[in-house]
Amino acid sequence: YQRRVHGDLRMEKSSKGPSAIETLAKLRDALNKRGANTIRGLGIVFRCIDSVDRNRKADKEEFRTGLSDLGVPLSKAEIDALMGYLDTDGDGTINFDEFLVGVRGKPNERRQAIIDKAFLKFDKDCSGFIEASDLKGIYNAKLHPKVKSGEKTEDQIFMEFLQNFGDKNKDGKIERIEWNDYYAAVSSSIDNDDHFIQLMKAAWKLEQNLLLTHLIFTISNLDLKPKKKKKKKKSTLR
């Protein structure tokens, strides 16, 4: 079977059983045929899967029954393969974020470029990690989808953000892989590329940073030396 670890696909060969990637492709194809390829559509699908207790999570039986009710019957082996791939936090269930990231896949090239730019703004020495303390006072969560929907406050989103990174191993550092995983989940909950890029620019003040860089460059290239006034020639006429 195949298991995803920190957004990366790690291959674990098994002599029997279906491939998680093949099963996921089968699921995506079935959902696309139903027109469930937007956030709203996938939200409706997940609510159908999580119809028993509405806790925004689905265990293996809920997942199998829910997909079957939606007209996507999968075998026990296929469900096992999908659970092993989608359940990235290893709690035995699939939450909505894990479902979204799994079905929608990694951010496209344009989105990944802005994710990388935000990370490199702080990882100036290219060490592969940044200090969580460096982010305080800079992160702006106003445009986060859960803040805009009223589901969470800006402070809650920032605390959640830190818990997804440095707080995991209590070292106060955010690794590149952890950063990418977090924004893969955020990206999967936003349909429009421009909206996602706008969120990233606002969250990490990337636009202001670019303007400041441009301003510094412009000033450094200006000739700021005071120009000498040309002396007027005295008239020889009397």
C-alpha positions as CSV (number, residue, x, y, z in Angstrom):
1,Y,0.0,0.0,0.0
2,Q,1.0,3.6,-0.2
3,R,1.1,6.1,2.7
4,R,1.4,9.9,2.6
5,V,3.8,11.3,5.2
6,H,4.2,15.1,5.5
7,G,2.6,15.7,2.1
8,D,5.1,13.3,0.5
9,L,4.2,9.9,-0.9
10,R,6.1,7.0,0.7
11,M,5.8,3.7,-1.1
12,E,5.3,0.7,1.0
13,K,5.0,-2.3,-1.3
14,S,2.5,-5.0,-0.5
15,S,2.2,-8.3,-2.3
16,K,-1.6,-8.1,-2.2
17,G,-4.2,-5.4,-2.0
18,P,-5.1,-2.5,-4.2
19,S,-3.0,0.6,-4.6
20,A,-4.1,3.7,-2.6
21,I,-3.3,5.9,-5.6
22,E,-5.4,3.8,-8.0
23,T,-8.3,3.8,-5.5
24,L,-8.0,7.5,-5.0
25,A,-8.1,8.1,-8.7
26,K,-11.2,5.9,-8.9
27,L,-12.8,8.0,-6.1
28,R,-11.9,11.3,-7.8
29,D,-13.3,10.1,-11.1
30,A,-16.6,9.1,-9.4
31,L,-16.8,12.5,-7.6
32,N,-16.1,14.4,-10.7
33,K,-18.9,12.6,-12.6
34,R,-21.2,13.8,-9.8
35,G,-19.9,17.3,-10.2
36,A,-18.5,17.3,-6.7
37,N,-15.1,18.9,-7.5
38,T,-15.6,22.3,-5.8
39,I,-15.3,23.0,-2.1
40,R,-19.0,23.2,-1.7
41,G,-19.5,20.0,-3.6
42,L,-16.9,18.1,-1.6
43,G,-18.4,19.6,1.6
44,I,-21.8,18.1,0.7
45,V,-20.1,14.8,0.0
46,F,-18.3,14.8,3.3
47,R,-21.5,15.7,5.2
48,C,-23.1,12.6,3.6
49,I,-20.2,10.5,4.8
50,D,-20.2,12.0,8.3
51,S,-24.0,11.7,8.6
52,V,-24.0,9.6,11.8
53,D,-22.5,11.8,14.5
54,R,-21.6,15.0,12.6
55,N,-18.3,15.3,14.3
56,R,-16.4,16.3,11.1
57,K,-14.6,13.0,11.1
58,A,-15.3,9.6,9.5
59,D,-14.1,6.3,10.8
60,K,-13.6,3.4,8.4
61,E,-17.2,2.1,8.6
62,E,-18.7,5.6,8.1
63,F,-16.3,6.2,5.2
64,R,-17.3,2.9,3.5
65,T,-21.0,3.3,4.1
66,G,-21.1,7.0,3.1
67,L,-19.3,6.4,-0.2
68,S,-21.5,3.4,-0.9
69,D,-24.6,5.5,-0.3
70,L,-23.2,8.1,-2.8
71,G,-22.8,5.5,-5.4
72,V,-19.1,4.9,-5.0
73,P,-18.9,1.3,-3.7
74,L,-15.4,0.3,-2.6
75,S,-14.1,-3.0,-1.4
76,K,-12.8,-3.5,2.1
77,A,-9.3,-3.6,0.8
78,E,-9.8,-0.4,-1.1
79,I,-11.2,1.4,2.0
80,D,-8.2,0.1,4.0
81,A,-5.8,1.5,1.4
82,L,-7.5,4.9,1.3
83,M,-7.7,5.1,5.1
84,G,-4.0,4.4,5.3
85,Y,-3.3,7.1,2.8
86,L,-5.7,9.9,3.8
87,D,-5.4,9.5,7.6
88,T,-2.2,11.6,7.9
89,D,-2.5,12.2,11.7
90,G,-3.0,8.5,12.4
91,D,-6.0,8.8,14.6
92,G,-8.0,6.1,12.8
93,T,-10.4,8.6,11.2
94,I,-10.5,11.0,8.2
95,N,-11.3,14.6,8.9
96,F,-12.6,17.1,6.4
97,D,-9.2,18.7,5.8
98,E,-7.5,15.3,5.2
99,F,-10.4,14.4,2.8
100,L,-10.0,17.7,0.9
101,V,-6.2,17.5,0.6
102,G,-6.4,13.8,-0.5
103,V,-9.1,14.3,-3.1
104,R,-7.8,17.7,-4.5
105,G,-4.1,16.9,-4.3
106,K,-1.2,19.2,-3.8
107,P,-1.3,22.9,-4.7
108,N,-0.7,23.7,-8.3
109,E,2.6,25.4,-9.5
110,R,1.2,28.9,-9.1
111,R,0.0,28.3,-5.5
112,Q,3.2,26.5,-4.5
113,A,5.3,29.4,-5.8
114,I,3.6,31.8,-3.3
115,I,3.8,29.2,-0.5
116,D,7.5,29.0,-1.2
117,K,8.0,32.8,-1.3
118,A,6.3,33.2,2.1
119,F,8.6,30.5,3.6
120,L,11.7,32.0,2.1
121,K,10.9,35.4,3.5
122,F,11.7,34.0,6.9
123,D,14.2,31.3,6.0
124,K,16.8,33.8,4.9
125,D,19.8,31.4,5.5
126,C,18.0,28.6,3.6
127,S,18.4,26.2,6.6
128,G,15.0,24.5,5.8
129,F,13.3,25.8,8.9
130,I,12.1,29.1,10.5
131,E,11.6,30.1,14.1
132,A,8.0,30.3,15.2
133,S,8.8,33.4,17.2
134,D,9.7,35.2,14.0
135,L,6.1,35.0,12.9
136,K,4.5,36.8,15.8
137,G,3.1,40.2,14.9
138,I,3.5,39.4,11.2
139,Y,0.9,36.7,10.5
140,N,-2.5,38.2,9.4
141,A,-5.4,35.7,9.5
142,K,-8.2,38.1,8.4
143,L,-8.6,36.4,5.0
144,H,-8.4,32.8,6.3
145,P,-11.6,31.0,5.1
146,K,-12.5,29.9,8.6
147,V,-12.2,33.5,9.9
148,K,-14.2,34.8,7.0
149,S,-16.9,32.3,7.7
150,G,-17.0,33.2,11.4
151,E,-16.1,29.6,12.4
152,K,-12.9,30.8,14.2
153,T,-11.2,34.0,15.4
154,E,-7.9,35.3,14.1
155,D,-6.2,34.4,17.4
156,Q,-7.6,30.9,17.2
157,I,-6.3,30.4,13.6
158,F,-2.8,31.7,14.6
159,M,-2.7,29.3,17.6
160,E,-3.9,26.5,15.3
161,F,-1.2,27.5,12.8
162,L,1.6,27.2,15.5
163,Q,0.2,23.9,16.8
164,N,0.6,22.5,13.3
165,F,4.3,23.4,13.3
166,G,6.7,24.2,16.2
167,D,4.4,23.0,18.9
168,K,4.5,19.4,17.5
169,N,7.9,18.7,18.9
170,K,8.1,21.7,21.2
171,D,11.3,23.0,19.5
172,G,9.8,26.3,18.3
173,K,10.9,25.6,14.7
174,I,8.8,25.2,11.6
175,E,10.2,22.8,9.0
176,R,9.6,23.3,5.2
177,I,7.7,20.0,5.0
178,E,5.4,21.1,7.8
179,W,4.8,24.5,6.2
180,N,3.9,22.9,2.9
181,D,1.5,20.4,4.6
182,Y,-0.3,23.2,6.4
183,Y,-0.8,25.3,3.3
184,A,-1.8,22.2,1.2
185,A,-4.8,21.9,3.6
186,V,-5.5,25.7,3.4
187,S,-5.2,25.6,-0.4
188,S,-7.5,22.7,-0.8
189,S,-10.3,24.7,0.9
190,I,-10.0,27.6,-1.6
191,D,-11.3,27.1,-5.2
192,N,-9.9,30.2,-6.8
193,D,-6.1,30.6,-7.4
194,D,-6.2,34.4,-7.1
195,H,-8.1,34.3,-3.8
196,F,-5.4,31.9,-2.4
197,I,-2.6,34.1,-3.6
198,Q,-4.3,37.2,-2.1
199,L,-4.7,35.4,1.2
200,M,-0.9,34.5,1.3
201,K,0.1,38.0,0.4
202,A,-2.1,39.5,3.1
203,A,-1.2,36.9,5.7
204,W,2.6,37.4,5.3
205,K,2.7,41.0,4.1
206,L,4.4,39.8,0.9
207,E,3.0,42.7,-1.1
208,Q,4.4,45.3,1.3
209,N,7.7,43.5,1.3
210,L,7.9,43.7,-2.5
211,L,7.0,47.4,-2.4
212,L,9.6,48.1,0.2
213,T,12.3,46.2,-1.8
214,H,11.3,48.1,-4.9
215,L,11.4,51.4,-2.9
216,I,14.9,50.7,-1.5
217,F,16.2,49.7,-4.9
218,T,14.7,52.9,-6.5
219,I,16.2,55.1,-3.8
220,S,19.6,53.5,-4.0
221,N,19.7,54.2,-7.7
222,L,18.7,57.9,-7.4
223,D,21.3,60.6,-7.8
224,L,20.6,62.5,-4.5
225,K,23.6,64.8,-4.7
226,P,22.6,68.4,-4.8
227,K,23.0,69.8,-8.2
228,K,25.2,72.9,-8.5
229,K,23.5,75.9,-9.7
230,K,24.8,77.3,-12.9
231,K,26.2,80.8,-12.6
232,K,24.5,83.3,-14.7
233,K,26.8,85.1,-17.2
234,K,27.0,88.8,-16.6
235,S,25.7,90.8,-19.4
236,T,28.3,92.8,-21.3
237,L,25.8,95.3,-22.6
238,R,25.7,98.7,-20.9
